[in-house]
Amino acid sequence: MYRYDEFDHAFVSARVAQFRDQVERRLSGALAEDAFKPLRLMNGVYLQLHAYMLRVAIPYGTLSSRQMRMLAHIARKYDRGYGHFTTRQNIQYNWPRLSDTPAILDELASVEMHALQTSGNCIRNVTADHFAGAAADEVADPRPYAEILRQWSSVHPEFSFLPRKFKIAVTGAERDRAAIQVHDIGLHLKKNAAGDLGFAVYVGGGQGRTPLVAKKIRDFLPEEDLLSYTTAIMRVYNLHGRRDNKYKARIKILVHETGIEELTRQVEAEFVHLKDTELKLPDADVQAIAAYFAPPDLTERPEGWASLAAWKKADPEFARWVQQNVNPHKHPDYGSVTISLKPIGGIPGDATDVQMEAVADIAEEYAFDEIRVSHEQNLVLPHVALADLEAVYRALVAQGLATANAGLITDIIACPGLDYCALANARSITVAQDISNRFGSAERQAEIGELKIKISGCINACGHHHVGHIGLLGVEKKGAELYQITLGGSADENTSIGEIIGRGFEPEKVTDAVETIVDTYLGLRLSQDETFLDAYRRVGPQPFKDALYGNAQAAA
């Protein structure tokens, strides 16, 4: 698990004291907002529509119960009793008073947490598969490498003022659950024919106003070269990335304008000078970091199989939850539980202080004191014995956290949108709630099957709409909100950017449009086993355009 080292303790303590002085000077008027802005952003503090917002780092989405209880405490003491879990596996507080932010950071530091590099033109929180270390299909746990990258990138003097923000994701399974191909750098941990660990390296993915899928520049990078090769990529970007236009400053634009062959040549040339330097990872250091992530003592619990079968037979709701929200574990007597933060009609990603404390209690009793945050805005208990699933389920039911919809149409990703964000053009939350209510029936969700809806309130794409099977982008047109629909996006190992299907829809018509799309899919799929994405890739956009717009011209 993520741990502070001596540098973290000293640096975070000094940073909190420094920021307390900066806040006091801002509140007294001695420091103007323009001068204060870069200082607060270095500490994860944004100024949103109605209040300041604090974004707290959760490295690769891994938390202990103690840390989750602190997040609950902060929500209750300094905010309005809830927090919002994000697509970077972090948590945001939407209503803290600026005067309280140093105290919040001080309390976070007491449980080895901080808000460093959650904003600004630096390397942001490194994300990973939320089932890392537990998934049955995993080659190796990617989190030790995410931690190595975290330590290397924290206040890195060479990469603290990049042309633009920079995001890295790591996955350790063939099934990509970390969306690595829509990141600036994506790392796929794998083994070569000799059984050695290494990485397939992807560069130049991203969403926003110019969505692009990353290009593979190395099929197999040896484990020992992780930092030297990443440094080579960063140096090429830092040197050639555009600083004259923030909309063209991401590495994806550099890849697009330079060409992947030339960019790869430059990276490889830089790598030659770094390959055998102090950046080479000694095996002893890798093993030392990996020891932080040693799996818990998973004793055999074979009695869980018989108990689970009986419980499922006795309670159809429990059976549905197990089917949808419990993922196979590498140990046959265990599973990984997804705690849905998407109750029917609720706000995606939000959790109250009471719910956070309940999750901490459940994790402590039944899940080896470990909690994950997924980039899909849910929580995960990675190691739960099958014999304990019924008790976990009952505890979650009591807190409104047992919605059986992981991966289904109501498991919606949505940014805060115009309800909170100063950059947004349209609301995301209300649209997500309307769609969730419309499709809330368990029977209908089961009939539809896997279908990922993602909603963004502006072109910055914080809701990942570009890679939604159905993506919704809120835009402003003539002073009114309008929603553009994309279809066919995906953020897995077969990443694709959704296609704009036609003219946009007014807020009151969006849910009807989604229902038309869903009904069209149900009418054309070849069997119940053909998912929405598979059907769309088979037939293309035309049947959906015809259903939405009839014979009218579908203007983009």
N, C-alpha and C positions, 0 to 999 in steps of 0.2 A: 504494500500500500504506500501511497505518497507520504514521504516523511521530510520534515525539515532537517537540513544539516546545520552546522554551526554558522555558515554564511547566511542561510535563510533567517535564522533567529536574529542575528545581529543586524542584518540589512533591513528586515521588516520592522524591527523595533525603531531603528533610526528613521526609516521612512515615515512611520506613523507620527513620530515627534515632529518631523519636518512638515508634514501635511497639516498637523494641528496648528502650527504657527501660520501657515499659508491661509488656512480657513479663517483664523482670527483676523488676519490682515484684510482678507476679502470682506468679512462682515463689518469691519470698522471703516471700510472705505479706503483704506490705505493701498489696496491692490484692486485695480480695475478688472472687470470681467474678461476683457481681451487678454490681459496678462495672466489671469488666473486659469483660463480655459485649458492651456496645455498642461498645467500643473495638476488640475483635478482629473484630467483624462489619464494621466500617468498613474492615478490611484483608483481608476475604475468608476469615476463619478461623471455622469452625464447630466445635462440640463434638458429635460423633456418638455412636453407641452404644459403640464401643470405643476411640475415639481422636479426636484433632482431625482436621479435614478442611480443606484449603486449596483454594479455588476461584480459578483464575487466569483473567483476562480475555483473550479473543482477539477483539478488535473485529471485528464482522461476519465472523468465522471465517477471517480471512486471516493466513497465517503465511509467514515465509521459512524456508529450510533452517537458517539460523543459529539462529533462534528454536526450531525443532523440536528441534534438537540440544540446546539448553538444557533444554527440557522433558524430554528423555531423560536428561540429566545429573542433573536434580533427582529424577526417578523412581529412578534408580540410587543416588544418594548419600544422599537424605533419606527415601525411601519404600521400598517393597518391590519395586521394579523394574518398576512399571507406572503408567499414569495412566488416568483414565476420562474420555472425551470426552462432553459433555453436550448436551442439547437446546437450550441457549442458545449453542451453538458455543464453549463454554469447555472447560477441562480441570480435573478435580478430582484431588487427591491424598488418599487415604483414611487414610494412616498417618504423617504427619509428626509429629515431636515438637514440642511447643509451643516449646521452647527453640531449635529450629532455624528457626522460621518467619521471624524477621527476616533470617537469613542467606539463606534461600530468596528472600525479596523483594528482597534486595540483588543476588543473582545474576540474578534476572529483570530488574531495572532495567538491568543491564549489556547486555541485548539489547533494550531498549526495551519491556519488558513489566511488568505490575503486576497487582494484585488489587483495584484500586479499583472500588467500586460493583458488586462481584459479590455483594453482600448488603446488607441494610438497606433502609429505606423511602426509596429514591432511584430515579433512572432507571438501570436496569440496562443491561448490555451490549446495544447496538443490533445486531440480527441482520439478515441479508440472504440473498438467494438464493445458494446455494453455487456456482452456475454463473455468477455475476455477471461481466460483462465478457467472457464467452466464449460464452454460449448463443446458438444460432442464432435463437431466437424473441424475443430481447431488444430492447426499444425503446431503452433506454439503461442504462448501468451504474448501479445504485443505490448503490454503495459510496461515491462522493463525498458523497452526501447523508447516508449513515450516519455518515461521518467528521465532517461538519459538525455533525450532532446530537451526536456524541460530544464534540467540542470544546466545544460550547455547554453540554452537560449536566454535564460533569465538575466535581464539587464546586460546582455552581451554588448560590449562597447561598439562593436562594428555594425551591429544590426538593430540598434535601438531607434534609429531614425531612417527607416527604409522609405522608398518612394510611396509605399502604401502598406496597409495592414497585410499580414502574411499568416496563412493558416495551413497547418500540417495535420494529417490524419493517418493512423496506422491500423491495419487489420491483420489478423493471423489465421484467417480461414478462407477457403475458396469462395464461400458465400460472403460477399462484402456487406457488412452491417455498419460500416463507418463512412460510407459515401466518399471513398478516397479519390474517385475520379472527378469530383467537383471541388477539389482543394488545390491550393497553390503547389503543394507537394503531397502526393499520396504514396504511402509505402505499404506494399503487400508482402508480409512476412511469409516465406516459403522455404522449402528444402530443395536442393539440387539432387542430381542423380547419385551423388556420393553421400547424401544425407546431411550435408552442411547447411546451416541456416544462413539466409540472406534475404534480400529484398528485390522485388520488382519495383522500379521507381517511376512514378508518374509526375509530370510537371505541367502546370498551366491550366488547371481546371478552375472553374468558378462560376458564379451565377451573376446576379446584378443586371445592369443594363446590357451587358455583353456576355451572355451565357456560353461557356465553352467546356467541352469535355477534355480532361487532361490527356496528354500524349505520353506514352511509355518511352523513356529514354534509356532505361537499363532493364534487361530481363532478369538479371541476377547480380545484385551487388553484395559482396561478402559482408557478413555481419561486422567485421572489424573496421570496415570502411564507411560505416554509417555517418559519422560526424564529418569526416574529411570530404565525402561526396556531397553531403548536405551543405557544408561550408562553400564548396565550389559553386553549387547552384546559387546560393545566397550572394556570393561575390559577383557573379555574372549579372544577377538581377539588380543588385545595389549599384553597380557601375552603369548599366544600360537602361534600367527602368526609367520611365518618364517621370519627371518631377514638375513639368510645366502644365500638366492637365490631370487632375485627380481622377477623372473618369477613364483615363487611359494609362493609369499608373500601375495597375496590377500586373503580375508576371504573365498572366494569360495573354495580355496585349503584346507583351514583349515576345512571347512564343509565336503569336499570330503574325506579328510584323517582321520578325527575324526569320521565321521558318524553323521547324523543329530540327532539321538536319544541322543548320548552322548553330542553333542554340546548343544542341548536343555536343557539337565540336568544341564550342567555347567552354562548356562545362568540363568536358574530358580533358581539355588542355589545362585548365585550372587545377583539376584533380591530380594531374601528374605531379604538380609541385606540392600537393598536400598529402598525398597518399602515404608517405612514410614519415610523417611528422608526428608530433605529440598528439595529434588528433586521432591517430589509430587507436582503436579500442582494445585494450588488453583483455584477454579472456577472464582474468581474475576480477577485473572491475565489472565486467558484464555479469559474472556469477554473483558478485556481491550485491549488485542492484537486483538481480533476479531473486535473490533470497528474500527481499522485501515482499515479494509476491508469491511466496511459497503457498500452495493451496492449504486450506485448513485440513485437519485430521478427519477425513470423511470415513467414518467407520461404516461397516456394512450394516444396512438396515433392510434386509429382505422382507421383513414383515409388512413393509409399506405397500408392496404389490397387491397383496390380498386385501388389505384395508382400503386401498385406493379403489379397487374394483367394487367393493361393497358400498363405499360412500358415493361413487358415481351412479350406481344403480339406484340408490335411495334418494338422490337429490339431483334432478336434471340441471338445475342452475349451477350447482357445483361442477357437474360433468362438463357443462359448456365452458365454464371458466378454466378448467384444467386443459381442455382441448385448445382453447384460444390463447391462454396467458401463461402456460407452462412450457418452457423450451427444453429439449433433450439436453442432459448433462453428460459429461464424459464418464461419470460414475453412474452405473445403471440404477442405483437406489436413490438417486437425487434428481432434482430438476432445478431450472432457473425460472423464477417467478417474475413476470412483468406486472407491476402495479400501475394500472391505468390512471393517468391524471386527466382522463377525458370522459367524465361522467356525462350521460346523455343530457344535452342542453347546457353543459358547463363550459367554463373557460379553459381552453386547452393549455396544459402546462402549469396551472395554478395549484398550489397546495396550501392549506391553512397551517397555522402554528400547531394546532391540535393534531392534524393529520401527520405533520412531520414528526412530532413527538411519538405518535402511535407507530409510525414506520420504524423509528429508532428502537422502540421497545420490541417490536416484532423481530427486527434484525438481530437484536441482542439475544433474544430467546431462541430463535429458530434458524438464523441464517449466519451464524459465526461472526456476527457484529460487522457485516459488510453490506453496503448499499451502493448501487450504481445509478447514475443519471444517464439516460439514453439521449441521443441526438434527436429522437422522435418525441421528446418532451414527456417521457414517462420515467418511472423509477423501476429498479430491478433489484431483486434479492437473488444473487447469483448461485447460492448453494443452499438449497432447502431439501431435506429428506422427504421422499414421497410419503413416508409415515406421518409427517408433520403438515402435509398440505391442507388437510381439513381444518386443523387448528389455525393455520395462517389465514385461510379463506375466511373463517368466522371472524377473526380479528379485523380483517380488512373490510368485511361487510359492515361491521359496527361503525366504521369510519367513512363509509361511502366510497371505498377505494377498491371495490371488487367488480367493477364493470368489465365484462368479458368481451372486450372488443379490440384487443391488440391486433393490429394489421388489417382491421376491417374499416368500413366506410366512415364510422364515427370516430376512429382513432386519428383525428385531424391534427396536422401541424398548422399552427397559425401564429403569426407575429402579433405584438400588441396593437399594431395599427394606429388608426387615428384616435383611438380612445386614450393613448398615452404618448405616442411618438411624434416629435416635432417634424420629422421628415415625411410622415405618411400622407398619402392623398385620400385614403379611404379606410373604412373600418374593416377589420378582420374578424374580431371576436364575435360580433353579432351575426355575421354571415356563417361562421363556424357553428354557432349555437342553433341557428335556423336549420342548417343541414343536418346537424346531429339530431334535433327533434324530429325532423321529417323521416329519417331513416333509423330511428331509435329502436324499433322492434327487433328483438333478438332473432326472430324467424326470418325477417327480411334481410338482416345483415348476413345471416348464414346462407341464404339463397344467393346473395350477391358474391360472397367470398372475398378474397383479398382485393382490396381497392384502396389506394392511398390518395387522399385529398390533402393538398397543401395550399395555404392561403397567405399571400403577402399584401400588405397595405400600400406598398410603393415598389418602385423598380429596383430598390436595393435588395429585394428578394430574401429578407430575413426569414420568411416563412417557407423558403425553398420551393416556391410554386413551379419553377422551371422543371423540377424533377418529380413532380407529382404525377401519378397516373392521370388524375384530373388536377390541373393547377388553376388557381384563381388569382389574378393580379388586379388589385384595386387601383384605378387611375382617376384623374380628375378631368372632366370634360364639360366645358362651359359652366364651371362652378358647381357641378354635381358629381356624385360618385358614380363610377361605372366599373364593371368587372369584366376583364378580358379572360377568356377561357383557353387553356392549352391542354392538349391531350397527348398521352404516350410518353410522358417523362418517366425517368427511373433513375435511382441513385445506387443501384446494386452493382454487381460485377459486369452487368451489361448496361452501363449507364447511357442514358439518352436524354436529350433536351426536348421538352414537349413542343408540339406544333400549335401555333395560334390557329384556332378553329374558325374564327370569323369575328364579326362585330361584337362589341361588348353588351352586357346586360345591366339594367338598373338593379339596385339592391333588392327590390321586392320581387324581381324576376329570376334572381340567380339560382335559388333553390329549385324552382321549377325547371330551369335549364339543366341543372345537375340530374334531376329526376328523369328528364327526357334522355339524357346521355346514358344513364343506367338502364332504363327500359330498352333502349336501342341495343345495348350490349347484351341484355338477357335474351333478346329476340334473335340475335345473330350468332351467339356462341354455339360451338359444335357439341358441347357437353357441359355438364356442371363442373367438370375438372378444368375447363378452359378459362383461365383468369381474364380479367378485363384487359390487362396489358398484353397478354398473348393474343387475344381477339383483336385488339386494336392494331397490333403489328401485322396481323394476318390480313385484315380488310382495309386498313388505312382510314383516313379521316372522312371520306365522302359520305358513308352512311350516317355519320353523326352530324355532318353539315346539313344533309337533307332533312334529318329529323328536327334539327334546331331551327332551320331557316326556310324550309320548304323549297320552293323553286326560286326564291329570291336570291339575288347575288350576295354571297357571303363576303362582305367587305372586311378586309383586315383592319 
